[in-house]
Amino acid sequence: MSILSVRLALCACLLLAACAGAGTDRDDSLAAAASKLPRFPACENEIKAFVALTRLAKQLGDNWRVYEPALEALQDQIMDCVEDSYPNPVGI
């Protein structure tokens, strides 16, 4: 898997996590979409922390931006974890 495809998959996963919790119909469609994404077991703790922080931020409503620096830092940490744990297997 190339670095670009890993980044795109991870960004999609993070976007789905950020949108979670809107409604049951939406939850079902998000769960179905998330089940098709690749899994990153080595980065599971970072992803769980991002999801938990995203849910906490959503509870604040319009004031969620106070968590924005932490969310961005966690997103960078997840990207670093994926890049370190799942290097590109095909050398160019």
Secondary structure by P-SEA (a helix, b strand, c coil): ccaaaaaaaaaaaaaaaaaccccaaaaaaaaaaaaaccccccaaaaaaaaaaaaaaaaaaccccccaaaaaaaaaaaaaaaaaaaccccccc
